[in-house]
Amino acid sequence: MEQFIYINGEIVSRDKAQVHVGDRGLMYGYGIFETMRSYKGHVFYLDRHISRLAHSAGILGIRDALETRNLEAGVSRTLKANRLDDARIRLTVTAGEGGRSIGAASGNLTTIITVEKLVLPSSEVYAKGLRTSIVDIKRNPKSPLCYLKTLGYLENMLAHAEAVAAGSDEAILLNVDGYVAECSASNLFIVESGRIITPPVNAGVLPGITRGIVIELAAKLGIKLVHESISVDRLIDAEEVFITNSVIEIMPVATIDKKPVGSGSRGSLTARLTEEYRKLTVSAAR
């Protein structure tokens, strides 16, 4: 089936989508993106994704130019053009042309929206969990970029490749102080004595959309959730560990460096949060 791409307000076939060779997203990784998921044609928490994108654009000096774009309509148009209801969506914004300067020097950003058929892990994986490895690559909390979803994503890719080479599905990254930060494409939570613990954002953590929803759900359910530094020993000894992102939702962790977490399968708090999260997605798709 032919794939259609949204680029700068136009819907074109994939083989006709082009960016300028001088685009700063290509030349310098100067750009940002959001990855989202649609349920029956409805993008889950699209407003939060757009808000985070706008926040990132402000830090990178391109927010004023971004605000002229109707991104919500662009996402809807791209979904309809590809005739997909349940999809993985990526919204990418680059700074466009402008040499090595910061800001929308040319006045023209490059906006790209792609959608593809949703492919998820099996139900067995959701029941048992992923294999993870702690990798050598470290997060630097002093860098402003670790708090943004930028096009400079190679560090995440290298971390994931290191984990895969070790026989795992996902990488766990520590920060330069030796505490747990996040995973290569997800946020991380542990369960300890009936409480949920997640690293604070200033540990070098991307403030994930699904991370935020889980924090809200825990409060709604009366589950104590705290933001604390997590040492490697504390991570290894956790009763449950789970990770989150907008595509996989909530995923248990079965092993860390080949050592089982808790029972080695999805724990009760992880299961409870997953059930409540999926109620939200069903409601949003009505």
N, C-alpha and C positions, 0 to 999 in steps of 0.2 A: 504494500500500500504506500502511495506517495506521501512523503512527509513534508509538511509546510512549516515555515519559519516566519516569525514576526521579526522584522528588522526596520527600525526607525519609522514605525507607523504603517508599514506595508507588510502584507502577507505574501510570501513568495515560496516557490518550491525550494527544497534544500539545496539543490545543485545550482541555484541562481543567487543564493545568499552570499553577499560579499562585504568585507570591511576593507578600509583603506590600508595600504601597506604601512602608512605612518601613524596608524591608530596607536595611541599610548597604552591601550590595553594589551596589544600585541608586543609593542616595543619594550614596555617597562612593567607590565602587569598592573597598570594603573586602572583599576576598575573594581567593581564589587558585584556580588551575585546573591541570589536567594534560591534555595531549592525547596519546593513545595509539593504537596500531594492533593489531588482532587478525589472526591468521593461522589459518584453519580453526577459529575459535572460541576460540583461545588468545591471550590478551593478552601481547604481548612485553614481558618485564621489568616486569610489573605491580608487583612488589614494590619495584622501584627508584622507580617513579613515586609509589607510596604513601609511600615513605620521604621523597622530596623534598617531597611535599605536607605531610607531618607536620613536616618541618624548617621549611618556610615558615610553617606554622601556629604553630609555637613562636615565631618571630620576631614574628609579628603578634598574639601573645597569645591564641590560640584553640585551642592544641593539646589542652588537657585535655578540652574539649568534643568535639573531633574524635575522640579515641581511644575514644569510646563508640560510634562508627559502624563497622559492618562493611562497609567500602568495597569490598573484594574481592568479597564476595557480591553487592553492589549492581551492580557492573559485569557480573558473570556473568548476573544476572537480567535486566538490560537488553538484553544481547546476545540472550539466548534469547527475550525478549518480541518483539524485532524480527526474529527469524529470520535473523540475519546472522552469517556466519562470518568474512568479511574486511571489516572495518569500521574507520572512524575514530571514536574514542571521546573524549568530553570529560567530565571529572569536574570539577565546579565546587563550591566551598565558599565561602559568604559568612558574614560575622559575624552575620547575622540582624538583628533589631531591637535597638535599644540607644542611640539618639541618636548623639551625636558622641563617645562614649566608646570607648576601646580595650579589647579583650577581649570575651569572650562574656557581655556584661552580662545578656542575657535568658536565658542558659543554653541557648538553642536556635539552633544554626547552621542555615543552609539548605544542603542538599546536593542537587545536581542532576547526573544522569548522562544524557547524550544519546549516541546512536550513529547513524551514517549510513553509507550505502553508500560504500565506498572508491572514490575517483576519483583516479587517478594520471596524471602526465605520460606521454606515449607513449614507447615504447622508443627512438625516434629522438632524443627530448630527452635521455634518459639516456645515449645514445651521444655526443651532441654537447655537451650542457651548456646551462646557462641564461645569459641575458644579464643582467648586473648593472650597477648604477650606484652610485657613491659619493654619498650624499645629504648635505644640509646639517645635518640633525638629528644631534645629538651625544649620546653616552652620558656620563653623569656617574658616574665610579667611586666618588665620595663618597656617592652615594645608595644606601641599602640596598635600594631597590626594584628596581634594575637586576639584582639577583642572584636575584630571585623572579619566578615567573609569577603576577602579580597581575591583577586585573580592570581595573586602570588601563592598558589596552593601546592607548590612542589614539595615543600617540607612535609605536608600531610601525606602526600602520595608516597614519599620515601619512607615515612614511618609505617604506612600500611604495607609497603613492599617488604620492609624488614620483618614485620609480623607474619606475613604470608610465608616468607622464607623459613621462619621458625615453626611452621605448621599451624599457624593460627588464622583466625578470620578477621581480627581487628587488633589495632595497636593501642596500648595505653601509654600516654606520654606523661612523664614527670616534669616539673618545672626545674629551673636551675638551682633551686634550694632543696631539691630532692623529694618534694611532696607531689602527690597525684594532682594533675591538672585536668586532663580530658582524654578523649580518644581521637583517632585521626579524623573521624567524621561524626562524632557523637559526644554527648555529655555523659558523665558517669555519676552514679549514686551507689552508696552501700547501705546495708541494713545492719544495725548493731543494737542488741538489747531492745528490739522493738522500735527503735528510732531510725529515721532515714537521715543520712549525712551526705552532703554533696560539697565539693570544694567551693570556696568563695570565688567570685568572679576575679578578684585581684590575685588569685593564684595563677592567672594566665588562662582564663577560661572564656571561650566564646559564650555569650549569654543566649543560649539556644531557645527557640520558640517552644519546642516541646518540653525542654527543661523548665521553662516558666509555667507551662500548663500543669506539669507534675507537681510543682511547688504549690500551686493553687489547689489542686486536687487533694493533696495531703492535708492542707488546712481545712478543706471542706469535710474530709473524712475524720478529722480529729487525730490524725497521725502526726506525731512530733517530727518535725524536719528542721535540721540545723545546718548552717554553713560553717564548716570547720576544715582545718587542714587535715589531710589524710596521708599518713605515712605509708610506706610500702608494707610494713608489718601489719598495720591496721587494715589495709586493703586485703591482704592475704588471709587474715583471720575473720573477715566479715562473714556474717550469716548468709547474706544475699548480696549480690552485686547486679546492677542492671544499667543499661545504657539507653540513651534516647536520641532520636532525631525525627525530623518531620516525615520521613519516608517509612522507616521501620517501626515508628511509634516507640513502644517500650519493649526492649529485648533483654532477657536475662543473660548473665554471663555464667557459663558452666565451668570454665577453667581459666586460671591465670598462670602463665608459664608452666602449663601442663599439670598444675595442682588444682584439684576440684574445689569449687566454692560451695560451702555448706553441703547440701545433699548432692550437689552436682547437677541439679535441675532447677526449674523455676520455683522460687520460694513463695510463701503465702502473701507477703506484702506486695511483691512484684505482680503476682496474679491479680490481687485486688485492685491495684492501680491500673493495670491493663484493662480490666473489665470496665472500670469507670471511664477511662480514656476512650474506649471504643463506644461507650454510650454517647459521649460528646460527638464523635464522628458520625454516628447514625443520626443524631438530632440535627447536625449541621447539613446533612445530605437530604433532608426532607424538603 
